[in-house]
Amino acid sequence: MSNFKLPKFANEDEEAKWWYENRELISDEFQKAAKEGRLRTGGIRRLFAEKGIPFPETKATPTPTTTIRLDPDDIAKARMQAAERGLRYQTYLKMIIHEALRKAEEEKKSAAA
């Protein structure tokens, strides 16, 4: 078992700096846990359950799934631009579509006024 403890951070900048400066330590801890068989799957729900903390359920409406065909070159560009921003390309495409729809709606309202 490891004695590794994650420190408390005053803000996100401090946390980001710590994770960057300790990336080798984190990698070593991960490899050690893998060798010891301590790695498991799951997310925040599992962590809450292990600690006996009730998980706050949200009543959000699920987002419908939509399939569209895109040019492979456009997908490649989206992947590169998303990576530059630290995003998954699907998330990035969703942001682009959302912004374009919002802008079109604003233009429609200003043209009607």
Biopython code that builds the backbone (N, CA, C, O; Angstrom):
import numpy as np
from Bio.PDB.StructureBuilder import StructureBuilder

atoms = [
    (1, "MET", "N", (0.834, -1.189, 0.000)),
    (1, "MET", "CA", (0.000, 0.000, 0.000)),
    (1, "MET", "C", (0.875, 1.248, 0.000)),
    (1, "MET", "O", (2.021, 1.230, 0.449)),
    (2, "SER", "N", (0.311, 2.309, -0.506)),
    (2, "SER", "CA", (1.044, 3.559, -0.623)),
    (2, "SER", "C", (0.608, 4.528, 0.475)),
    (2, "SER", "O", (-0.527, 4.485, 0.949)),
    (3, "ASN", "N", (1.524, 5.391, 0.861)),
    (3, "ASN", "CA", (1.209, 6.457, 1.820)),
    (3, "ASN", "C", (0.906, 7.759, 1.096)),
    (3, "ASN", "O", (0.852, 8.818, 1.720)),
    (4, "PHE", "N", (0.708, 7.687, -0.207)),
    (4, "PHE", "CA", (0.474, 8.863, -1.033)),
    (4, "PHE", "C", (-0.790, 9.583, -0.593)),
    (4, "PHE", "O", (-1.850, 8.971, -0.457)),
    (5, "LYS", "N", (-0.672, 10.878, -0.375)),
    (5, "LYS", "CA", (-1.817, 11.716, -0.004)),
    (5, "LYS", "C", (-1.858, 12.918, -0.940)),
    (5, "LYS", "O", (-0.837, 13.562, -1.184)),
    (6, "LEU", "N", (-3.019, 13.207, -1.448)),
    (6, "LEU", "CA", (-3.203, 14.364, -2.316)),
    (6, "LEU", "C", (-3.354, 15.600, -1.433)),
    (6, "LEU", "O", (-4.209, 15.618, -0.547)),
    (7, "PRO", "N", (-2.540, 16.636, -1.658)),
    (7, "PRO", "CA", (-2.639, 17.831, -0.808)),
    (7, "PRO", "C", (-3.904, 18.632, -1.091)),
    (7, "PRO", "O", (-4.564, 18.438, -2.112)),
    (8, "LYS", "N", (-4.226, 19.523, -0.182)),
    (8, "LYS", "CA", (-5.334, 20.466, -0.380)),
    (8, "LYS", "C", (-4.791, 21.645, -1.182)),
    (8, "LYS", "O", (-3.654, 22.074, -0.982)),
    (9, "PHE", "N", (-5.620, 22.166, -2.094)),
    (9, "PHE", "CA", (-5.184, 23.262, -2.942)),
    (9, "PHE", "C", (-6.049, 24.486, -2.684)),
    (9, "PHE", "O", (-7.250, 24.377, -2.436)),
    (10, "ALA", "N", (-5.416, 25.655, -2.748)),
    (10, "ALA", "CA", (-6.137, 26.917, -2.537)),
    (10, "ALA", "C", (-6.947, 27.309, -3.765)),
    (10, "ALA", "O", (-7.988, 27.956, -3.652)),
    (11, "ASN", "N", (-6.449, 26.904, -4.968)),
    (11, "ASN", "CA", (-7.143, 27.273, -6.199)),
    (11, "ASN", "C", (-6.724, 26.323, -7.320)),
    (11, "ASN", "O", (-5.851, 25.477, -7.129)),
    (12, "GLU", "N", (-7.351, 26.469, -8.490)),
    (12, "GLU", "CA", (-7.064, 25.580, -9.612)),
    (12, "GLU", "C", (-5.650, 25.758, -10.155)),
    (12, "GLU", "O", (-5.028, 24.791, -10.595)),
    (13, "ASP", "N", (-5.139, 26.990, -10.125)),
    (13, "ASP", "CA", (-3.775, 27.218, -10.603)),
    (13, "ASP", "C", (-2.761, 26.451, -9.761)),
    (13, "ASP", "O", (-1.838, 25.828, -10.287)),
    (14, "GLU", "N", (-2.950, 26.508, -8.460)),
    (14, "GLU", "CA", (-2.063, 25.784, -7.549)),
    (14, "GLU", "C", (-2.160, 24.277, -7.788)),
    (14, "GLU", "O", (-1.148, 23.576, -7.788)),
    (15, "GLU", "N", (-3.385, 23.784, -7.993)),
    (15, "GLU", "CA", (-3.575, 22.357, -8.248)),
    (15, "GLU", "C", (-2.931, 21.936, -9.567)),
    (15, "GLU", "O", (-2.243, 20.917, -9.627)),
    (16, "ALA", "N", (-3.154, 22.722, -10.625)),
    (16, "ALA", "CA", (-2.569, 22.394, -11.928)),
    (16, "ALA", "C", (-1.053, 22.366, -11.846)),
    (16, "ALA", "O", (-0.419, 21.478, -12.416)),
    (17, "LYS", "N", (-0.471, 23.316, -11.151)),
    (17, "LYS", "CA", (0.989, 23.363, -10.987)),
    (17, "LYS", "C", (1.483, 22.116, -10.252)),
    (17, "LYS", "O", (2.488, 21.521, -10.640)),
    (18, "TRP", "N", (0.779, 21.726, -9.196)),
    (18, "TRP", "CA", (1.181, 20.548, -8.424)),
    (18, "TRP", "C", (1.143, 19.286, -9.283)),
    (18, "TRP", "O", (2.086, 18.495, -9.271)),
    (19, "TRP", "N", (0.037, 19.098, -10.038)),
    (19, "TRP", "CA", (-0.084, 17.911, -10.887)),
    (19, "TRP", "C", (1.027, 17.884, -11.932)),
    (19, "TRP", "O", (1.583, 16.824, -12.219)),
    (20, "TYR", "N", (1.354, 19.040, -12.501)),
    (20, "TYR", "CA", (2.414, 19.089, -13.506)),
    (20, "TYR", "C", (3.770, 18.766, -12.871)),
    (20, "TYR", "O", (4.532, 17.956, -13.401)),
    (21, "GLU", "N", (4.059, 19.390, -11.759)),
    (21, "GLU", "CA", (5.357, 19.190, -11.110)),
    (21, "GLU", "C", (5.530, 17.790, -10.538)),
    (21, "GLU", "O", (6.658, 17.341, -10.336)),
    (22, "ASN", "N", (4.434, 17.100, -10.277)),
    (22, "ASN", "CA", (4.498, 15.767, -9.669)),
    (22, "ASN", "C", (4.065, 14.662, -10.619)),
    (22, "ASN", "O", (3.694, 13.577, -10.171)),
    (23, "ARG", "N", (4.105, 14.918, -11.922)),
    (23, "ARG", "CA", (3.620, 13.936, -12.881)),
    (23, "ARG", "C", (4.411, 12.631, -12.822)),
    (23, "ARG", "O", (3.836, 11.562, -13.028)),
    (24, "GLU", "N", (5.704, 12.690, -12.550)),
    (24, "GLU", "CA", (6.491, 11.457, -12.434)),
    (24, "GLU", "C", (6.093, 10.674, -11.185)),
    (24, "GLU", "O", (6.000, 9.448, -11.226)),
    (25, "LEU", "N", (5.860, 11.374, -10.079)),
    (25, "LEU", "CA", (5.409, 10.724, -8.853)),
    (25, "LEU", "C", (4.079, 10.014, -9.093)),
    (25, "LEU", "O", (3.895, 8.874, -8.667)),
    (26, "ILE", "N", (3.158, 10.687, -9.772)),
    (26, "ILE", "CA", (1.845, 10.108, -10.055)),
    (26, "ILE", "C", (2.004, 8.872, -10.934)),
    (26, "ILE", "O", (1.362, 7.850, -10.693)),
    (27, "SER", "N", (2.855, 8.962, -11.949)),
    (27, "SER", "CA", (3.103, 7.825, -12.829)),
    (27, "SER", "C", (3.676, 6.653, -12.039)),
    (27, "SER", "O", (3.250, 5.512, -12.220)),
    (28, "ASP", "N", (4.637, 6.932, -11.165)),
    (28, "ASP", "CA", (5.234, 5.877, -10.342)),
    (28, "ASP", "C", (4.191, 5.234, -9.434)),
    (28, "ASP", "O", (4.154, 4.012, -9.290)),
    (29, "GLU", "N", (3.347, 6.059, -8.823)),
    (29, "GLU", "CA", (2.296, 5.541, -7.936)),
    (29, "GLU", "C", (1.303, 4.671, -8.715)),
    (29, "GLU", "O", (0.853, 3.636, -8.224)),
    (30, "PHE", "N", (0.972, 5.104, -9.926)),
    (30, "PHE", "CA", (0.051, 4.344, -10.767)),
    (30, "PHE", "C", (0.640, 2.979, -11.110)),
    (30, "PHE", "O", (-0.034, 1.954, -11.003)),
    (31, "GLN", "N", (1.912, 2.981, -11.526)),
    (31, "GLN", "CA", (2.573, 1.719, -11.867)),
    (31, "GLN", "C", (2.688, 0.801, -10.655)),
    (31, "GLN", "O", (2.529, -0.414, -10.772)),
    (32, "LYS", "N", (2.960, 1.377, -9.512)),
    (32, "LYS", "CA", (3.048, 0.596, -8.271)),
    (32, "LYS", "C", (1.683, -0.033, -7.946)),
    (32, "LYS", "O", (1.602, -1.207, -7.586)),
    (33, "ALA", "N", (0.633, 0.754, -8.076)),
    (33, "ALA", "CA", (-0.719, 0.244, -7.809)),
    (33, "ALA", "C", (-1.087, -0.856, -8.790)),
    (33, "ALA", "O", (-1.742, -1.829, -8.416)),
    (34, "ALA", "N", (-0.666, -0.709, -10.056)),
    (34, "ALA", "CA", (-0.950, -1.736, -11.061)),
    (34, "ALA", "C", (-0.253, -3.041, -10.695)),
    (34, "ALA", "O", (-0.856, -4.110, -10.787)),
    (35, "LYS", "N", (0.999, -2.964, -10.283)),
    (35, "LYS", "CA", (1.746, -4.161, -9.893)),
    (35, "LYS", "C", (1.137, -4.842, -8.673)),
    (35, "LYS", "O", (1.158, -6.067, -8.559)),
    (36, "GLU", "N", (0.594, -4.036, -7.764)),
    (36, "GLU", "CA", (0.002, -4.564, -6.537)),
    (36, "GLU", "C", (-1.457, -4.992, -6.729)),
    (36, "GLU", "O", (-2.075, -5.517, -5.803)),
    (37, "GLY", "N", (-2.006, -4.769, -7.927)),
    (37, "GLY", "CA", (-3.392, -5.153, -8.200)),
    (37, "GLY", "C", (-4.417, -4.249, -7.542)),
    (37, "GLY", "O", (-5.539, -4.678, -7.272)),
    (38, "ARG", "N", (-4.050, -3.013, -7.281)),
    (38, "ARG", "CA", (-4.969, -2.081, -6.618)),
    (38, "ARG", "C", (-5.757, -1.203, -7.575)),
    (38, "ARG", "O", (-6.575, -0.396, -7.133)),
    (39, "LEU", "N", (-5.529, -1.342, -8.881)),
    (39, "LEU", "CA", (-6.274, -0.523, -9.842)),
    (39, "LEU", "C", (-7.660, -1.107, -10.049)),
    (39, "LEU", "O", (-7.829, -2.321, -10.158)),
    (40, "ARG", "N", (-8.641, -0.233, -10.102)),
    (40, "ARG", "CA", (-10.018, -0.667, -10.346)),
    (40, "ARG", "C", (-10.686, 0.317, -11.281)),
    (40, "ARG", "O", (-10.186, 1.416, -11.517)),
    (41, "THR", "N", (-11.818, -0.097, -11.804)),
    (41, "THR", "CA", (-12.581, 0.801, -12.654)),
    (41, "THR", "C", (-13.655, 1.469, -11.814)),
    (41, "THR", "O", (-13.971, 1.029, -10.709)),
    (42, "GLY", "N", (-14.192, 2.515, -12.348)),
    (42, "GLY", "CA", (-15.253, 3.213, -11.649)),
    (42, "GLY", "C", (-14.962, 4.699, -11.634)),
    (42, "GLY", "O", (-13.910, 5.152, -12.085)),
    (43, "GLY", "N", (-15.886, 5.422, -11.122)),
    (43, "GLY", "CA", (-15.722, 6.863, -11.087)),
    (43, "GLY", "C", (-16.081, 7.406, -9.727)),
    (43, "GLY", "O", (-15.889, 6.761, -8.696)),
    (44, "ILE", "N", (-16.602, 8.601, -9.755)),
    (44, "ILE", "CA", (-16.893, 9.291, -8.514)),
    (44, "ILE", "C", (-17.988, 8.599, -7.702)),
    (44, "ILE", "O", (-17.973, 8.634, -6.472)),
    (45, "ARG", "N", (-18.942, 7.968, -8.401)),
    (45, "ARG", "CA", (-19.996, 7.246, -7.671)),
    (45, "ARG", "C", (-19.402, 6.141, -6.805)),
    (45, "ARG", "O", (-19.788, 5.970, -5.649)),
    (46, "ARG", "N", (-18.446, 5.385, -7.382)),
    (46, "ARG", "CA", (-17.824, 4.303, -6.624)),
    (46, "ARG", "C", (-17.058, 4.864, -5.431)),
    (46, "ARG", "O", (-17.126, 4.311, -4.333)),
    (47, "LEU", "N", (-16.330, 5.956, -5.640)),
    (47, "LEU", "CA", (-15.572, 6.559, -4.542)),
    (47, "LEU", "C", (-16.497, 7.026, -3.429)),
    (47, "LEU", "O", (-16.200, 6.817, -2.252)),
    (48, "PHE", "N", (-17.604, 7.649, -3.779)),
    (48, "PHE", "CA", (-18.578, 8.072, -2.770)),
    (48, "PHE", "C", (-19.105, 6.854, -2.013)),
    (48, "PHE", "O", (-19.195, 6.869, -0.786)),
    (49, "ALA", "N", (-19.455, 5.795, -2.759)),
    (49, "ALA", "CA", (-20.007, 4.590, -2.136)),
    (49, "ALA", "C", (-19.009, 3.967, -1.165)),
    (49, "ALA", "O", (-19.387, 3.541, -0.074)),
    (50, "GLU", "N", (-17.736, 3.911, -1.557)),
    (50, "GLU", "CA", (-16.713, 3.332, -0.690)),
    (50, "GLU", "C", (-16.570, 4.101, 0.615)),
    (50, "GLU", "O", (-16.266, 3.515, 1.654)),
    (51, "LYS", "N", (-16.786, 5.395, 0.566)),
    (51, "LYS", "CA", (-16.662, 6.231, 1.759)),
    (51, "LYS", "C", (-17.989, 6.396, 2.497)),
    (51, "LYS", "O", (-18.057, 7.084, 3.516)),
    (52, "GLY", "N", (-19.048, 5.758, 1.974)),
    (52, "GLY", "CA", (-20.355, 5.834, 2.625)),
    (52, "GLY", "C", (-21.024, 7.189, 2.492)),
    (52, "GLY", "O", (-21.849, 7.562, 3.326)),
    (53, "ILE", "N", (-20.677, 7.922, 1.457)),
    (53, "ILE", "CA", (-21.255, 9.248, 1.241)),
    (53, "ILE", "C", (-22.352, 9.129, 0.191)),
    (53, "ILE", "O", (-22.108, 8.582, -0.884)),
    (54, "PRO", "N", (-23.559, 9.628, 0.476)),
    (54, "PRO", "CA", (-24.621, 9.570, -0.540)),
    (54, "PRO", "C", (-24.244, 10.421, -1.748)),
    (54, "PRO", "O", (-23.774, 11.550, -1.610)),
    (55, "PHE", "N", (-24.459, 9.857, -2.932)),
    (55, "PHE", "CA", (-24.142, 10.585, -4.160)),
    (55, "PHE", "C", (-25.329, 11.445, -4.552)),
    (55, "PHE", "O", (-26.445, 10.936, -4.658)),
    (56, "PRO", "N", (-25.113, 12.757, -4.773)),
    (56, "PRO", "CA", (-26.232, 13.634, -5.152)),
    (56, "PRO", "C", (-26.702, 13.316, -6.569)),
    (56, "PRO", "O", (-25.960, 13.519, -7.531)),
    (57, "GLU", "N", (-27.893, 12.835, -6.695)),
    (57, "GLU", "CA", (-28.446, 12.478, -8.010)),
    (57, "GLU", "C", (-28.980, 13.725, -8.693)),
    (57, "GLU", "O", (-29.626, 14.563, -8.064)),
    (58, "THR", "N", (-28.707, 13.837, -9.970)),
    (58, "THR", "CA", (-29.251, 14.946, -10.750)),
    (58, "THR", "C", (-30.425, 14.433, -11.571)),
    (58, "THR", "O", (-30.456, 13.268, -11.969)),
    (59, "LYS", "N", (-31.361, 15.284, -11.813)),
    (59, "LYS", "CA", (-32.551, 14.928, -12.579)),
    (59, "LYS", "C", (-32.446, 15.489, -13.994)),
    (59, "LYS", "O", (-33.455, 15.854, -14.599)),
    (60, "ALA", "N", (-31.232, 15.557, -14.516)),
    (60, "ALA", "CA", (-31.020, 16.134, -15.840)),
    (60, "ALA", "C", (-31.633, 15.245, -16.921)),
    (60, "ALA", "O", (-31.631, 14.018, -16.821)),
    (61, "THR", "N", (-32.146, 15.890, -17.936)),
    (61, "THR", "CA", (-32.696, 15.178, -19.086)),
    (61, "THR", "C", (-31.534, 14.668, -19.923)),
    (61, "THR", "O", (-30.614, 15.428, -20.225)),
    (62, "PRO", "N", (-31.558, 13.404, -20.300)),
    (62, "PRO", "CA", (-30.445, 12.897, -21.101)),
    (62, "PRO", "C", (-30.384, 13.588, -22.462)),
    (62, "PRO", "O", (-31.414, 13.910, -23.054)),
    (63, "THR", "N", (-29.174, 13.809, -22.944)),
    (63, "THR", "CA", (-28.975, 14.434, -24.240)),
    (63, "THR", "C", (-29.225, 13.405, -25.335)),
    (63, "THR", "O", (-28.646, 12.319, -25.307)),
    (64, "PRO", "N", (-30.082, 13.734, -26.301)),
    (64, "PRO", "CA", (-30.321, 12.770, -27.374)),
    (64, "PRO", "C", (-29.071, 12.578, -28.240)),
    (64, "PRO", "O", (-28.282, 13.505, -28.425)),
    (65, "THR", "N", (-28.909, 11.385, -28.756)),
    (65, "THR", "CA", (-27.786, 11.067, -29.626)),
    (65, "THR", "C", (-28.173, 11.367, -31.061)),
    (65, "THR", "O", (-29.257, 10.996, -31.512)),
    (66, "THR", "N", (-27.279, 12.043, -31.780)),
    (66, "THR", "CA", (-27.494, 12.379, -33.185)),
    (66, "THR", "C", (-26.289, 11.906, -33.987)),
    (66, "THR", "O", (-25.145, 12.089, -33.570)),
    (67, "THR", "N", (-26.548, 11.307, -35.124)),
    (67, "THR", "CA", (-25.468, 10.855, -35.993)),
    (67, "THR", "C", (-25.448, 11.719, -37.238)),
    (67, "THR", "O", (-26.473, 11.898, -37.897)),
    (68, "ILE", "N", (-24.274, 12.257, -37.561)),
    (68, "ILE", "CA", (-24.107, 13.026, -38.794)),
    (68, "ILE", "C", (-22.838, 12.546, -39.493)),
    (68, "ILE", "O", (-21.896, 12.083, -38.850)),
    (69, "ARG", "N", (-22.830, 12.660, -40.796)),
    (69, "ARG", "CA", (-21.649, 12.279, -41.568)),
    (69, "ARG", "C", (-20.855, 13.552, -41.860)),
    (69, "ARG", "O", (-21.401, 14.546, -42.339)),
    (70, "LEU", "N", (-19.561, 13.500, -41.563)),
    (70, "LEU", "CA", (-18.687, 14.637, -41.798)),
    (70, "LEU", "C", (-17.534, 14.222, -42.693)),
    (70, "LEU", "O", (-17.118, 13.063, -42.706)),
    (71, "ASP", "N", (-17.030, 15.190, -43.438)),
    (71, "ASP", "CA", (-15.871, 14.959, -44.283)),
    (71, "ASP", "C", (-14.682, 14.568, -43.390)),
    (71, "ASP", "O", (-14.454, 15.203, -42.361)),
    (72, "PRO", "N", (-13.933, 13.544, -43.770)),
    (72, "PRO", "CA", (-12.783, 13.121, -42.958)),
    (72, "PRO", "C", (-11.769, 14.242, -42.705)),
    (72, "PRO", "O", (-11.157, 14.294, -41.639)),
    (73, "ASP", "N", (-11.591, 15.136, -43.682)),
    (73, "ASP", "CA", (-10.681, 16.268, -43.478)),
    (73, "ASP", "C", (-11.195, 17.201, -42.382)),
    (73, "ASP", "O", (-10.412, 17.727, -41.592)),
    (74, "ASP", "N", (-12.525, 17.406, -42.336)),
    (74, "ASP", "CA", (-13.107, 18.248, -41.292)),
    (74, "ASP", "C", (-12.934, 17.595, -39.918)),
    (74, "ASP", "O", (-12.661, 18.281, -38.933)),
    (75, "ILE", "N", (-13.089, 16.295, -39.856)),
    (75, "ILE", "CA", (-12.899, 15.588, -38.591)),
    (75, "ILE", "C", (-11.444, 15.702, -38.138)),
    (75, "ILE", "O", (-11.172, 15.915, -36.956)),
    (76, "ALA", "N", (-10.520, 15.562, -39.075)),
    (76, "ALA", "CA", (-9.096, 15.687, -38.741)),
    (76, "ALA", "C", (-8.792, 17.081, -38.202)),
    (76, "ALA", "O", (-8.064, 17.223, -37.220)),
    (77, "LYS", "N", (-9.347, 18.111, -38.842)),
    (77, "LYS", "CA", (-9.147, 19.483, -38.371)),
    (77, "LYS", "C", (-9.746, 19.667, -36.974)),
    (77, "LYS", "O", (-9.142, 20.294, -36.104)),
    (78, "ALA", "N", (-10.942, 19.109, -36.778)),
    (78, "ALA", "CA", (-11.592, 19.225, -35.472)),
    (78, "ALA", "C", (-10.765, 18.525, -34.391)),
    (78, "ALA", "O", (-10.638, 19.032, -33.277)),
    (79, "ARG", "N", (-10.210, 17.368, -34.721)),
    (79, "ARG", "CA", (-9.365, 16.647, -33.750)),
    (79, "ARG", "C", (-8.144, 17.483, -33.362)),
    (79, "ARG", "O", (-7.797, 17.574, -32.184)),
    (80, "MET", "N", (-7.503, 18.088, -34.349)),
    (80, "MET", "CA", (-6.314, 18.896, -34.071)),
    (80, "MET", "C", (-6.667, 20.134, -33.239)),
    (80, "MET", "O", (-5.989, 20.444, -32.260)),
    (81, "GLN", "N", (-7.718, 20.826, -33.631)),
    (81, "GLN", "CA", (-8.120, 22.030, -32.904)),
    (81, "GLN", "C", (-8.577, 21.689, -31.491)),
    (81, "GLN", "O", (-8.292, 22.430, -30.550)),
    (82, "ALA", "N", (-9.281, 20.575, -31.338)),
    (82, "ALA", "CA", (-9.730, 20.150, -30.010)),
    (82, "ALA", "C", (-8.535, 19.812, -29.128)),
    (82, "ALA", "O", (-8.497, 20.191, -27.958)),
    (83, "ALA", "N", (-7.563, 19.104, -29.685)),
    (83, "ALA", "CA", (-6.369, 18.732, -28.916)),
    (83, "ALA", "C", (-5.617, 19.972, -28.440)),
    (83, "ALA", "O", (-5.094, 19.991, -27.326)),
    (84, "GLU", "N", (-5.561, 21.003, -29.276)),
    (84, "GLU", "CA", (-4.908, 22.253, -28.896)),
    (84, "GLU", "C", (-5.592, 22.893, -27.694)),
    (84, "GLU", "O", (-4.962, 23.612, -26.919)),
    (85, "ARG", "N", (-6.885, 22.625, -27.548)),
    (85, "ARG", "CA", (-7.661, 23.197, -26.452)),
    (85, "ARG", "C", (-7.823, 22.217, -25.289)),
    (85, "ARG", "O", (-8.455, 22.540, -24.283)),
    (86, "GLY", "N", (-7.255, 21.027, -25.429)),
    (86, "GLY", "CA", (-7.366, 20.028, -24.371)),
    (86, "GLY", "C", (-8.750, 19.412, -24.268)),
    (86, "GLY", "O", (-9.180, 19.025, -23.181)),
    (87, "LEU", "N", (-9.454, 19.318, -25.396)),
    (87, "LEU", "CA", (-10.817, 18.790, -25.422)),
    (87, "LEU", "C", (-10.883, 17.540, -26.280)),
    (87, "LEU", "O", (-10.007, 17.298, -27.110)),
    (88, "ARG", "N", (-11.927, 16.749, -26.076)),
    (88, "ARG", "CA", (-12.228, 15.664, -27.012)),
    (88, "ARG", "C", (-12.881, 16.301, -28.235)),
    (88, "ARG", "O", (-13.571, 17.315, -28.131)),
    (89, "TYR", "N", (-12.653, 15.692, -29.386)),
    (89, "TYR", "CA", (-13.148, 16.345, -30.599)),
    (89, "TYR", "C", (-14.666, 16.384, -30.658)),
    (89, "TYR", "O", (-15.228, 17.326, -31.217)),
    (90, "GLN", "N", (-15.357, 15.377, -30.092)),
    (90, "GLN", "CA", (-16.821, 15.417, -30.103)),
    (90, "GLN", "C", (-17.325, 16.600, -29.279)),
    (90, "GLN", "O", (-18.277, 17.277, -29.669)),
    (91, "THR", "N", (-16.688, 16.842, -28.148)),
    (91, "THR", "CA", (-17.057, 17.976, -27.302)),
    (91, "THR", "C", (-16.813, 19.277, -28.048)),
    (91, "THR", "O", (-17.634, 20.193, -28.009)),
    (92, "TYR", "N", (-15.677, 19.346, -28.726)),
    (92, "TYR", "CA", (-15.332, 20.541, -29.484)),
    (92, "TYR", "C", (-16.354, 20.799, -30.600)),
    (92, "TYR", "O", (-16.797, 21.932, -30.789)),
    (93, "LEU", "N", (-16.724, 19.747, -31.335)),
    (93, "LEU", "CA", (-17.721, 19.898, -32.399)),
    (93, "LEU", "C", (-19.055, 20.363, -31.821)),
    (93, "LEU", "O", (-19.735, 21.200, -32.414)),
    (94, "LYS", "N", (-19.425, 19.819, -30.666)),
    (94, "LYS", "CA", (-20.678, 20.223, -30.024)),
    (94, "LYS", "C", (-20.629, 21.707, -29.655)),
    (94, "LYS", "O", (-21.623, 22.419, -29.797)),
    (95, "MET", "N", (-19.468, 22.170, -29.179)),
    (95, "MET", "CA", (-19.311, 23.590, -28.841)),
    (95, "MET", "C", (-19.441, 24.470, -30.078)),
    (95, "MET", "O", (-20.094, 25.513, -30.040)),
    (96, "ILE", "N", (-18.814, 24.044, -31.178)),
    (96, "ILE", "CA", (-18.871, 24.812, -32.419)),
    (96, "ILE", "C", (-20.308, 24.918, -32.921)),
    (96, "ILE", "O", (-20.754, 25.999, -33.305)),
    (97, "ILE", "N", (-21.022, 23.817, -32.919)),
    (97, "ILE", "CA", (-22.419, 23.808, -33.379)),
    (97, "ILE", "C", (-23.269, 24.706, -32.486)),
    (97, "ILE", "O", (-24.073, 25.497, -32.978)),
    (98, "HIS", "N", (-23.087, 24.581, -31.177)),
    (98, "HIS", "CA", (-23.856, 25.396, -30.232)),
    (98, "HIS", "C", (-23.616, 26.885, -30.493)),
    (98, "HIS", "O", (-24.564, 27.670, -30.534)),
    (99, "GLU", "N", (-22.360, 27.270, -30.669)),
    (99, "GLU", "CA", (-22.022, 28.674, -30.905)),
    (99, "GLU", "C", (-22.607, 29.164, -32.231)),
    (99, "GLU", "O", (-23.126, 30.278, -32.300)),
    (100, "ALA", "N", (-22.531, 28.352, -33.272)),
    (100, "ALA", "CA", (-23.084, 28.746, -34.572)),
    (100, "ALA", "C", (-24.604, 28.932, -34.487)),
    (100, "ALA", "O", (-25.150, 29.875, -35.059)),
    (101, "LEU", "N", (-25.275, 28.037, -33.779)),
    (101, "LEU", "CA", (-26.731, 28.161, -33.622)),
    (101, "LEU", "C", (-27.103, 29.404, -32.819)),
    (101, "LEU", "O", (-28.062, 30.099, -33.154)),
    (102, "ARG", "N", (-26.350, 29.680, -31.768)),
    (102, "ARG", "CA", (-26.609, 30.864, -30.950)),
    (102, "ARG", "C", (-26.403, 32.138, -31.770)),
    (102, "ARG", "O", (-27.203, 33.070, -31.692)),
    (103, "LYS", "N", (-25.327, 32.170, -32.552)),
    (103, "LYS", "CA", (-25.023, 33.333, -33.387)),
    (103, "LYS", "C", (-26.098, 33.543, -34.449)),
    (103, "LYS", "O", (-26.511, 34.676, -34.695)),
    (104, "ALA", "N", (-26.552, 32.462, -35.080)),
    (104, "ALA", "CA", (-27.608, 32.565, -36.092)),
    (104, "ALA", "C", (-28.904, 33.094, -35.472)),
    (104, "ALA", "O", (-29.620, 33.882, -36.089)),
    (105, "GLU", "N", (-29.190, 32.658, -34.265)),
    (105, "GLU", "CA", (-30.402, 33.121, -33.569)),
    (105, "GLU", "C", (-30.294, 34.613, -33.251)),
    (105, "GLU", "O", (-31.266, 35.353, -33.404)),
    (106, "GLU", "N", (-29.116, 35.054, -32.809)),
    (106, "GLU", "CA", (-28.913, 36.474, -32.525)),
    (106, "GLU", "C", (-29.059, 37.323, -33.786)),
    (106, "GLU", "O", (-29.665, 38.394, -33.752)),
    (107, "GLU", "N", (-28.500, 36.838, -34.902)),
    (107, "GLU", "CA", (-28.597, 37.565, -36.169)),
    (107, "GLU", "C", (-30.050, 37.650, -36.627)),
    (107, "GLU", "O", (-30.484, 38.671, -37.160)),
    (108, "LYS", "N", (-30.784, 36.581, -36.417)),
    (108, "LYS", "CA", (-32.205, 36.573, -36.794)),
    (108, "LYS", "C", (-32.984, 37.599, -35.985)),
    (108, "LYS", "O", (-33.834, 38.308, -36.525)),
    (109, "LYS", "N", (-32.689, 37.678, -34.665)),
    (109, "LYS", "CA", (-33.381, 38.634, -33.805)),
    (109, "LYS", "C", (-33.021, 40.061, -34.173)),
    (109, "LYS", "O", (-33.892, 40.930, -34.193)),
    (110, "SER", "N", (-31.746, 40.320, -34.467)),
    (110, "SER", "CA", (-31.340, 41.690, -34.798)),
    (110, "SER", "C", (-31.878, 42.128, -36.170)),
    (110, "SER", "O", (-32.129, 43.313, -36.385)),
    (111, "ALA", "N", (-32.055, 41.176, -37.096)),
    (111, "ALA", "CA", (-32.611, 41.495, -38.411)),
    (111, "ALA", "C", (-34.097, 41.820, -38.301)),
    (111, "ALA", "O", (-34.622, 42.635, -39.060)),
    (112, "ALA", "N", (-34.770, 41.174, -37.347)),
    (112, "ALA", "CA", (-36.213, 41.408, -37.158)),
    (112, "ALA", "C", (-36.489, 42.724, -36.445)),
    (112, "ALA", "O", (-37.597, 43.252, -36.540)),
    (113, "ALA", "N", (-35.513, 43.257, -35.741)),
    (113, "ALA", "CA", (-35.712, 44.475, -34.959)),
    (113, "ALA", "C", (-35.634, 45.729, -35.778)),
    (113, "ALA", "O", (-35.784, 46.827, -35.241)),
]
sb = StructureBuilder()
sb.init_structure("model")
sb.init_model(0)
sb.init_chain("A")
sb.init_seg("    ")
for serial, (resi, resn, name, xyz) in enumerate(atoms, 1):
    if name == "N":
        sb.init_residue(resn, " ", resi, " ")
    sb.init_atom(name, np.array(xyz, "f"), 0.0, 1.0, " ", f" {name:<3s}", serial, name[0])
structure = sb.get_structure()
